[in-house]
Amino acid sequence: MNALPSSVLESDHSEIVDAFESFIRRELVPLAAELPETADQPPADLRTYVRKRSAALGFYGGDYPEELGGAGMPFTAVVLLHHAAGRSGCLLAPYALAGSDGPSPLLRNGTPEQIERHLVPLVRGEQTRCLALTEPHAGSDAFRLTTTAVRTGDTWELNGRKTFVSNADRAGLALVVAATDLGDGRAVGATAFVLPMDQPGLRIGQRYEGMSGEPLFELLLDRVTVGPEAVIGGEEGIGAATALAIDSLSRGRLVVAAMCNGVAEYALRIGVEYARERQAFGRPIGDYQHVQEHLVSTRAEVEASKLLTLACARLVDAGTEAPENAALAKLTASETAVRAVDRSLQVHGATGWVRGHPLEFLYRYVRMMTIIEGTSEVQKVIVARAMGLN
């Protein structure tokens, strides 16, 4: 199956993408082949190895400066790498790139001390982190916070409960957003804090098992006392978490969009291959119009979504990115991926539904993508506001 030419999608980043794909084929595919056929998630030690190996090659956290352990890549290149990871079909490939457990744009606003202590180890893959934003009664409305940070002199006391926190059990530090000024049931001012996971008063609560095998956790804060060194951005960061989180979420949404586009392309590829090979009534099933409808519709949607995501990434590099652009790309790509996997599974029939088939796992995996980094409905609200509709 021919996709859009690499010159259209990758521009001057094709060498980076080629090198990353070579790394996946040469090192990650053989490792993934040793995992059980029904494995949804690799073991923790293998994830750590992949992360550190990728960091050593300059892929993990690639858009961070070289002095921090990155490769100084433009954000567009990072988006293309996530696309390549998704379309590889390799279970280990996503762990070779910094996602929700890697270096955070929030810490780009840190003090020099915070950057050296926390960001550098993240970029180099030496540790991971988690983001504690969502609360039991504040999911999509992320800043209806009840977790508070009360200041007394030079110290802050944090109290509250966060939920659906990914990677909390393996993280070395947590980024916690707390209300510093509560208005009418909503945070007028919010501040982001960076906390080591062994911080007194900080502990993991309930564990939730996700559809794709990735667990989520509660994070409980009981009289967690910290000094100004924990406030992201120092004193200037107080009350600025909203803007910082929006920047972080926008980049995160484009990364999710790129991964979704790659997964959709992979699902399409194996759907086309199966349609060419599978015989029914003496003919390949790809000869039948209903099967062609599934695959051609997916092809049209995937190519359009790829171009939209790439355009938004280039706006980030140009310094003209707006939150509604990332929201539109994430909405389009995640919904496209769900349809792409669903259609390919339909083409495969019972073969694709059976546990252990890549599409069975992807069916559960991509369903998560319409929820994380803001649900599809939230993305529509963001875009509608930008259109002046509310």
N, C-alpha and C positions, 0 to 999 in steps of 0.2 A: 504494500500500500504506500503510495507516494503522499507525503504530507507537504505542507508549504516548504519551499526551499529554505535551507538553513540560513542563506544570506538574508532572507526576509526577516527571520525571527531572531537570529543570533548576532547579526551585524559583526562588529569587530571582537565579539566575545566567543567566537566559534572554537578557538584554540583552548580556552578555559573549559568549555563544555566538553570538547573531545577528550581532554585530559581526565576530567571527572568520570566520564563514561568508561574510559579505559580502566581507571581505578576500580570502578564497580565490577566490570567484567573480570579483571585480573585477580582481584583480592576478595571482593565481597560475595560474588556469586558462588565461588567454591565454599566459602564459609556457610552461606545460607543453605547450600545443598546438604550440609551435614545436620541441619536441624530436623526435628520430626516433621513429617508432612503436614500434620495438623497444627503446627505451632503458629500462634497468633502474634506472639511477642518473643524476641530473643532474650536469653538470660542476661542478667545485669552485667556480668563480667564481660560478655561479648559486646554489649552496647558500649561499655567503657572503652574497650579496645578499639572499636570502630571509630568512636569519637576522637580518641587521642591520635589514632593513625591518620585520620582525615585532617586533624588540626596540624599535624606535622607536615602534611603535604600542602597546606594552605587553603583547603576547601572549607573546613569548619570555621564559622565566623569570618568568612573571607572578606566581608566588606569593612572589617575593622582595620585600623592602621597596622602596619608591619611592626611598629614598636610595641604593640599590644599583643602580638602573636597572630594577627590576621594577615591578609594579603593585599589590603588596600583596594579591593575590587569595587567597582561601581555597584549600586544596588541592582541595576538591571542584570548584571552577571549573576548575582545571587539568586534572583528570581529564575533565571534560566537553569541554574543548577538544580533548584528544587523541581522544576519541570522535568529535567533529565532523570532525577531520582524517581519521580512518580512513573514515568514511562518505561523505566527499566524493568519493572515488575519484581525487583529484588527486595525481599523483606528487610534487609539490612540497610539499603540505600538511604532511607530517610534519616537514619541515626548518624549518617556521615555529615549532616548539615545541622546548623544551629536552628532549632525550632523553639518550642515553648519552654524548653529546659536549658537553653543556651544563653549567650550574652544578650542582654536586653537593651533596647534603645533608651529605656529609662535611665540606665547607668551611664549613658553617654553624657548625661547632665550632672554626673557626680563630681565631687571634689577630686582633686588629684590624689588624695589619700584613698578615697573610695574606689577610684579607678584602679589604683595599684593593688589594693587589698582584695577587691571583689571582681572587677571586670576582667583584669588580665587572666586570672585563673579560669574564668569562664570561656574567654576567647581561645585559650590554649587547650581547652577540653579537660582541664585538670579537675574540675568539679562542675556540678550543674546547679540549677536554681529552680524555684517555683514562683508563680505569681499568685498572690492571695488578694483577689478583688471581689469576686462574687460572694454574696451572702445568702442565707436561706430565703430571705424575703426580698432580695434585690439581685436578680439575675440580669435580665435584659436592661432594667433600669439600674445600671451599675452604681450610680452615685446616690441611691437611696440607702445610705450607709447607717448602720447602727454601731459598727466598730468605731471606737473613739480613741483619740490621742489627746490627752489633757496635759497641758504644759504647766510645770511648776518650776520657776527659775530656769535653770539650764537643762532640766530633764523632762522627759515625756513619759507618761504612763499610758500604755495601750491595753484596751480591753475589748473583747468581741469574739465573734465566731465567723470564720470563713468556710465556704463549702465548695465542692467540685474543683479542688485544687489538684492539678496533675503534677506528677513527679515529686510529690512531697516526701515520699518515703526514701528517695534517693538523693534529694537535694542537699547541698551544703549551705545554702542560704535561701531566704524567702524575701520577696519584695511584697510589702504589705501596704495597702492603701487604706487610710483611716480618716475619719472626719475630724477636723480640727475646729469646725464652726458649723453647728447644726442649725438649720433654719426650720421651716415648717415641714418636718419629717424628711428633709433632704439635706445633703451636705452642701452648704454654701461654700465652705472651704474644705479642701482635702489635701492631705500630705502623704507622700510616699516615703516609706522607711525601708532600709535594708537591714535584715536581721539574720545572724547566724542561726542555723536550725537548732543548735544547742543553747540558745538564749534562754535563761531562766524565765519560766512562765509561758513559754511557747511550746506547744505539744501537738502531736497529730491525734485527731479524734477518729471518727467513723471512717471506714473504708467502703467505697462503693465499687462494684465490679461493672466495668463498661462492656458494651456489646462487642467491641473489637478486641477485648482482652486487656485493655489498658485501664488500670484502676484509677479512681479519683478519691480524694481524701478531704476530711474536715481539717481545718487548722484552728486551734483554740488559743486565744491570747488572754491570759489571766494576770493582770498587774505586771505586764512586761515593761520594765523601766529601762530607758535608753537615754543617751546623751545626744548632743547635736550632731555627732559623727554618724548617726544612723539616718539622719534626714537627707534624702537624696537631693543633691544640689546645694547642701549646706543651708544657711539661713535664707538664701534666696529661693530655696525650693519650698519653703513653707507656704502652704495654700496653693501651690502650683501643680498639684498632682493631676488635675483634670487635663491640662494641656499636655503634660508629659505622657499621660496614659493614652490620649487620643493619638499622639504621634506614634507611640508604641503599637497601638492597635492597628493603625493604618498600615504600617509595614508588615505586621503580623498577618493582616488580612490578605495582603498581596502574596505573601509566602504561601498561605493556605490556597489561594487561587491558583498559583503556579503548580503546587503539588496536585491539586484537583485536575488541572488540565493534563498533567502528565499521566495520572491514573486513568483518566477518560481515554487518552490516546492509547494507553496499553490495553484497556478493555476493548477498544475498537479493533486494535490489531489482532488480538487473539480471536475476536468474534469473526473477523474477515477470514482469518486462516481456517477456522473451524467450518465456516460456511462454504469454503472452497473444497474442503476435504470430506465433509459428512455427506453421505449419500442417502437419499430418500426417494422411493419410487423410481429408481434407476437414474437419478440425476443429482448433482451437488445441490444442497439446499440453497446455496447462493443464487441458483437460477430462478428461485421463486420470488415473486414480487413482494410478498409480505416480509420476507427476510431482508431483501434489499432495502425496503422502507426503514426497517430498524437501523441498519448500518449506515445508509446514506444520510438519514436525519442526524445521526450521531456525528458523522463526519462534518456536516455543515456547522453544527453547534460548537464542536470542539475547535475548529479552525477559527471561528469568530471569537470564541472566548480566549484563545491563545493571544490573538492580536490585541484584544482589549487589555488583558493583563500586562502585556509587554508595553503598551502605550502608557499605562499608569505607572509602571516601574520607571520608565524614562522620564516621566514628569517628576518623580522623586529625585532623580539625579539632577534634574534641571532646577530643583528648588521650587517648583510650582505645583506640587502635589496638594490636593484638597481631600478631606476625609470622604466626601461623596464619591470620588473616583475609586478609591480602594473598596468602598462599600459596594459599588456597582460591579467591580471586577470579582469580588468574593461571592456576591450573590449569583452572578452569572456562572462562574466556574463551578461552585459547589453544586448548584442545581443541575448543571450540565453533567457533572461527574455521576450524580445519582442516576440520571436517565441513561447515561452511557453504559454503566455497569448493569443496570436493570435490563436494558435491551440486549446486551451481549449475553447475559445469563439466559434470557428468553430464547435466543438463538441456539445456545448450547442445550437447552432443555434440562432434563434431570442430571446430565453430566455436570453442568455448572452449579447445580444446587447441592451436590454432595459435599460433605465435609472433607476438607483437604484440597478441593479445587481452588485455584486462585480467585475465581469470581465469587465463591461463597464467602471468603474472607473479605474481599473488597466490597461486597454488598453491605456488610456490617460496618466496614471502615468508612466508606464515603457517606453513610448516613450521618455519622458524627460531624462531617464537615459542614453541614448546613446549620449546625448548632454552635460549634466552637468559634471563638473570636467574634461573637455576635450572631444571633440567629438570622435566617433569611428575612424574617419580618422586621428585625431591627435595621438591617441594611436598607430595606425599602423605606423605612421611616427617615433614615439619614438622607437618602436620595430625594425623597419627597420634600423634606425641609429645604434642601438646596434648590429645589425647583419652585420654592415659594408657596408650597401647598399647605403648610401648617406652621 
